[in-house]
Amino acid sequence: MAIQKAPRHSRRAVPTARDPVPAAARMISAVAVVLVLGACGGSPHGAASTGSAAGPARSEGATGASKVPEATTFTTVSGAPKDTAPGGATDGLVVHPDGPTPVFDRPGGRRVATLPAEQLGGPTWVPVVESSGSWRRVLLPSRPNGSSGWITGDGLSTARTPYTVRVELAKRRLTLLKSARKAGRWTVAIGGPKTPTPQGRTFLLATLAPAKKTPSPLVLPLGTHSATLDTFGGGPGTVALHGWPDTSVFGKAVTHGCIRVPKDALRTLSRVPLGSLVLITA
């Protein structure tokens, strides 16, 4: 496995409805609209639902691979082992699959998913939470929240990130740590009583830069989902970090699960490498 520098964000502009949009970009556009206007707590333009989310889920042609889903923000990975230390720190190791990579429930065990090389139009970087020989246990971006899986092979690139994002819900506070030292701290807005921000260990999944004007110039999706909304506006209910123009919301529990951050916080967080750990606690 090749060792690289910490992965940077891959910013993808989201085309407007008037632009000609290729198939891959249409998926990115739809996700961005849902994240910014839906689960992120803007004025909803679609109804929330407790039904199952239907999202893109491709299958590989290899033997057995067609029977398992891709591990993306759109999918549910049945049989994926639960994260056993949802409040635990890591050593910063993150991994990128160079191509579609099988995910197993244990080293040498049953295949439960395929981890694609890209997520939401950018490279897939996931945090390693446990190692056993050449095997790496990583967090997955799929439902249910806290899903993990084991991957191995030569087609993996690794890097280390010194950053951890900590969100303390009761204090409405987000702290950015670099090499275990405070690099920034901000008061934020979190999910409301009926749509709380989910607790646990997750990670920075992607960066979306909507081309059309939205409440936030950047949206940073996480590898976790709303625990009360299975879908929102037709999307998978992905939770994200993003900005908000009305500063009076900071310090309040008013969103549909996303975490609204001040402008300077968003600017700083946009430079944190993909795959960096996000710890959300009570």
Secondary structure, DSSP 8 states (H G I E B T S, - for coil): -EEES-----EEEE--TTS---HHHHHHHHHHHHIIIIITSS--SS-EESS---------SSTTGGGS-B-STT-B-TT--B-S-TT-----EEEEESS-EEEESSTTS-EEEEE-SEETTEE--EEEEEEETTEEEEE-SSBTTTBEEEE-SSSEEEEE--EEEEEETTTTEEEEEETTEEEEEEE-BEE-TTS----EEEEB--EEEESS--S-S-EEEEEEE-SS-SEETTB--EEEEE--S-GGGTTSEEESS-EE--HHHHHHHTTS-TT-EEEEE-
